[in-house]
Amino acid sequence: MYPFRMFNSIDEVAQALLAQQYLASDEIATVVFLAERMGKPILAEGPAGVGKTELAKAWAAASGRELIRLQCYEGLDESKALYEWEYSKQMLYTQLLRDKLNQTMAAASTLSEAADLLAKEENVFFSKRFLLPRPLLRAILSEKPVVLLIDEIDRADAEFEAFLLEVLSDFQVSVPELGTLKAVHQPMVVLTSNNTRELSEALKRRALYLFVDYPSFESELRIVQMRVPQLAPSVARQCVEIVQKLRGLDLKKSPSVAETVDWAKALLAINARHLDEKTLNDTLSVILKHESDIQRARRALSGGRRSTDLGVR
């Protein structure tokens, strides 16, 4: 029996995630609790960088489950997500067993008999020893409870999404050479989406839906203080104030929570005592990843808006 933890209350979920440095809202803690109780996947949608992937990691660590991650991308298909045969290993075994195969085939008087004799030995070459499981099959065959993270499902094709629905319905897959392989333990599943395309209603019906947005000022400040406790409280506050206001600009990509934390770490590294305009300009590239966004932020500081509009002294 592998040690893992089932949560007894929503508050226990929140406290366990907090111990992993994940600040969960009441809604997030409730959805995680219900996912365990109901055995349903979580579909977490929202902007990039708001903690959807981190939720799966924190849940796995907090519950003592292994995390298995399937990163989705355009062109992902069943074979890349489920399994493939190790043909090179099969060929090596064929070479090593050539003499034994010749002895077996020698008893055949016709090609048909030889084919039948060879077919009887197929289970030698199509067995689990030659099966290379990819993330979905690894999660299904795992001997211990796991959290399966299906990251950025919106990047995969609709056809793959339809295939995934079948897997999530029964947690079993059919391998023609081996038959049906069923889950030893039903995985806890987190699907994430950055809303680059609309997901099917069938997938949404199958899962517990969770929209994860940018955190409030108070929540983001707590995250920064938790992740970068050495940073001066006044600098942490300024850092979060500026990020929150930058998200109100018309940017190509708004700063994520992860980038807020990175910025806090950068300010600590340069021993910033307060966020003046020079320090902000010198470190803007930590939180803004497009030159047009950096220029727009700088204009907001020195042009049409006063520095104080973004909380800079």
C-alpha positions in Angstrom: 0.0 0.0 0.0 1.5 3.4 -1.0 1.0 6.3 1.4 -1.2 9.0 0.0 -3.6 11.4 1.6 -7.3 11.8 1.1 -8.6 15.2 2.4 -11.4 15.2 4.9 -12.5 18.8 4.4 -12.2 21.8 2.1 -10.2 23.7 4.8 -7.8 20.7 5.0 -7.3 21.0 1.2 -6.5 24.7 1.5 -4.1 24.2 4.4 -2.3 21.3 2.6 -1.9 23.4 -0.6 -0.7 26.3 1.4 2.0 24.0 2.9 3.2 23.6 -0.7 3.3 27.4 -1.1 0.1 27.4 -3.2 -2.4 30.0 -2.0 -5.8 28.5 -2.9 -9.0 30.5 -3.0 -12.2 29.0 -1.4 -13.4 28.0 -4.9 -10.1 26.2 -5.8 -10.0 24.3 -2.5 -13.7 23.3 -2.9 -13.2 22.0 -6.5 -10.1 20.0 -5.5 -12.1 18.5 -2.6 -15.0 17.6 -4.8 -12.7 16.2 -7.5 -11.4 13.7 -5.0 -14.8 12.8 -3.6 -16.5 12.5 -7.0 -13.7 11.1 -9.0 -14.0 13.7 -11.7 -11.3 15.6 -13.6 -10.7 19.3 -13.1 -10.8 21.6 -16.1 -8.9 24.7 -15.1 -9.2 27.6 -17.6 -7.7 31.1 -17.4 -4.9 33.4 -18.6 -1.4 32.0 -18.9 0.7 32.1 -15.7 -2.1 32.3 -13.1 -1.2 29.0 -11.4 -3.2 26.3 -13.2 -0.2 24.0 -13.7 1.1 24.8 -10.2 -2.3 23.7 -8.8 -1.7 20.2 -10.2 1.9 20.1 -8.8 0.8 21.3 -5.4 -2.1 18.9 -5.3 0.2 16.0 -6.1 2.7 17.0 -3.5 0.1 17.7 -0.8 -1.6 14.4 -1.3 1.5 12.2 -1.7 0.7 11.3 -5.3 3.1 11.1 -8.1 2.7 13.8 -10.8 2.5 12.6 -14.4 2.4 15.4 -17.0 1.2 15.3 -20.6 2.2 18.5 -22.4 -0.2 19.1 -25.3 0.7 20.7 -28.6 -0.6 20.9 -32.1 -0.2 17.5 -33.8 -0.2 15.4 -30.6 -1.8 12.0 -31.3 -2.7 8.8 -29.5 0.6 7.1 -30.0 2.6 10.0 -28.5 0.2 10.2 -25.6 -0.4 6.5 -25.0 2.4 4.2 -26.0 4.7 2.9 -28.6 6.5 -0.3 -29.3 10.3 -0.4 -28.8 11.1 -1.7 -32.2 14.8 -1.6 -31.8 14.6 -3.7 -28.7 12.3 -6.2 -30.5 14.8 -6.4 -33.3 17.6 -7.1 -30.8 15.6 -9.9 -29.2 14.8 -11.3 -32.7 18.5 -11.4 -33.5 19.4 -13.1 -30.2 16.6 -15.6 -30.5 17.2 -16.4 -34.2 18.5 -19.9 -33.5 15.5 -20.8 -31.3 13.1 -19.4 -33.9 14.8 -21.5 -36.6 14.3 -24.6 -34.5 10.6 -23.8 -34.0 10.1 -23.1 -37.7 11.9 -26.3 -38.8 9.0 -28.4 -37.8 6.8 -26.7 -40.4 6.3 -28.4 -43.8 4.5 -25.5 -45.5 4.6 -21.7 -45.3 1.1 -21.7 -43.8 2.3 -24.0 -41.0 5.4 -21.8 -40.4 3.2 -18.7 -40.2 0.9 -20.5 -37.7 3.9 -21.5 -35.6 5.3 -18.0 -35.7 2.0 -16.5 -34.7 2.0 -18.6 -31.5 5.2 -16.9 -30.5 3.9 -13.3 -31.0 3.3 -12.8 -27.3 7.1 -13.1 -26.8 7.6 -10.0 -29.0 4.4 -8.1 -28.2 4.5 -8.0 -24.4 4.9 -5.3 -21.8 8.6 -5.8 -21.9 8.6 -4.0 -25.3 5.9 -1.5 -24.5 7.1 2.0 -24.0 4.3 3.8 -22.0 3.7 7.5 -22.6 2.0 9.7 -20.0 -1.6 8.5 -20.4 -0.7 4.9 -20.2 1.8 5.5 -17.4 -1.0 7.1 -15.3 -3.4 4.2 -16.0 -0.8 1.4 -15.3 0.8 3.1 -12.2 0.8 0.9 -9.2 0.4 3.9 -6.9 -2.1 6.8 -7.0 -1.1 9.7 -9.3 -2.2 13.1 -10.4 -2.3 13.3 -14.2 -1.7 16.8 -15.5 -2.9 17.3 -19.1 -1.4 20.7 -19.7 -2.7 23.2 -22.3 -5.3 20.9 -23.8 -6.5 23.8 -26.0 -3.2 23.5 -28.0 -4.1 19.9 -29.1 -6.4 19.2 -32.0 -10.1 18.6 -31.5 -9.6 14.9 -32.7 -7.2 14.3 -29.8 -9.6 15.9 -27.4 -12.3 13.5 -28.6 -10.0 10.6 -28.0 -9.1 11.9 -24.5 -12.8 11.8 -23.6 -12.9 8.1 -24.1 -9.9 7.6 -21.9 -11.2 9.8 -19.2 -14.6 8.0 -19.2 -13.3 4.5 -18.4 -9.6 5.0 -17.6 -8.8 2.0 -19.7 -7.2 1.6 -23.1 -7.1 -1.1 -25.7 -3.7 -2.3 -27.0 -4.5 -4.7 -29.9 -1.6 -7.0 -29.1 -2.3 -7.1 -25.4 -6.0 -6.5 -25.0 -7.7 -4.0 -22.6 -5.5 -2.4 -19.9 -7.5 -1.0 -17.0 -6.4 1.6 -14.4 -5.0 0.1 -11.2 -5.9 3.3 -9.4 -8.1 6.0 -11.0 -5.9 9.0 -11.6 -6.8 12.4 -10.3 -6.8 14.5 -13.5 -6.2 18.3 -14.0 -6.7 19.6 -17.5 -5.5 23.2 -18.1 -6.4 25.6 -20.9 -5.3 29.1 -21.8 -8.4 29.6 -23.9 -6.6 29.7 -27.2 -9.6 27.7 -28.6 -13.0 26.8 -27.4 -13.1 23.3 -25.8 -16.0 20.9 -26.5 -19.1 20.9 -24.3 -18.6 17.2 -23.9 -15.3 17.7 -22.2 -16.7 20.5 -20.0 -19.6 18.3 -18.9 -17.2 15.5 -18.0 -15.1 17.7 -15.7 -15.5 20.1 -12.8 -15.0 23.5 -14.3 -12.6 26.0 -12.6 -11.8 29.5 -13.9 -8.5 30.7 -12.5 -8.0 34.4 -12.9 -5.3 36.8 -11.8 -5.3 37.1 -8.0 -6.4 40.1 -6.0 -3.9 42.5 -4.7 -4.0 41.0 -1.3 -3.6 37.4 -2.6 -0.7 38.3 -4.9 1.1 40.2 -2.2 0.8 37.1 0.1 2.2 34.9 -2.7 5.2 37.3 -3.1 5.8 37.4 0.6 5.5 33.6 0.8 7.9 32.9 -2.1 10.3 35.8 -1.5 10.2 36.4 2.3 13.5 38.2 2.4 12.2 41.1 0.2 11.4 44.3 2.2 7.6 44.6 2.8 7.5 48.0 1.2 9.2 46.8 -2.0 6.9 43.7 -2.1 3.9 46.0 -1.9 5.2 48.4 -4.6 6.1 45.4 -6.8 2.5 44.0 -6.7 0.9 47.4 -7.0 2.8 48.0 -10.3 2.1 44.6 -11.7 -1.6 44.9 -11.0 -1.8 48.3 -12.7 0.3 47.1 -15.7 -2.3 44.5 -16.3 -4.8 47.3 -16.9 -2.7 48.5 -19.9 -3.3 47.3 -23.4 -0.4 44.8 -23.5 0.3 41.9 -25.8 1.0 39.8 -22.7 0.1 40.8 -19.2 2.6 39.9 -16.4 1.8 36.5 -14.9 2.0 35.7 -11.2 5.1 33.7 -11.9 6.7 36.8 -13.4 5.7 38.9 -10.4 7.6 36.4 -8.2 10.5 36.5 -10.6 10.5 40.3 -10.4 10.5 40.2 -6.6 13.5 37.8 -6.7 15.3 40.1 -9.1 14.6 43.2 -6.9 16.0 41.2 -3.9 19.0 40.2 -5.9 19.9 43.8 -6.7 19.2 44.8 -3.1 16.5 47.3 -4.1 15.4 49.4 -1.2 12.4 51.0 -3.0 11.1 51.0 -6.6 12.1 54.3 -8.2 11.7 55.0 -11.9 15.3 54.0 -12.8 15.0 50.6 -11.0 11.7 50.0 -12.7 13.0 50.8 -16.2 16.1 48.7 -15.7 14.0 45.6 -14.6 10.9 45.9 -16.8 12.1 43.1 -19.0 11.7 40.7 -16.1 7.9 41.1 -16.1 7.2 42.2 -19.7 8.3 40.0 -22.6 7.5 42.1 -25.6 9.4 45.2 -26.6 6.2 47.0 -27.5 4.8 46.2 -24.0 8.0 47.6 -22.4 7.7 50.8 -24.4 4.0 51.2 -23.7 4.8 50.8 -19.9 7.6 53.3 -20.1 5.4 55.8 -21.9 2.8 55.3 -19.2 5.4 56.2 -16.7 7.0 59.2 -18.3 4.4 60.4 -20.8 0.7 60.7 -20.6 0.6 59.4 -17.0 2.7 60.6 -14.1 5.0 58.1 -12.4 2.8 58.1 -9.4 0.0 56.6 -11.5 1.8 53.3 -11.4 2.9 53.6 -7.8 6.5 54.6 -8.6 8.3 57.1 -6.5 
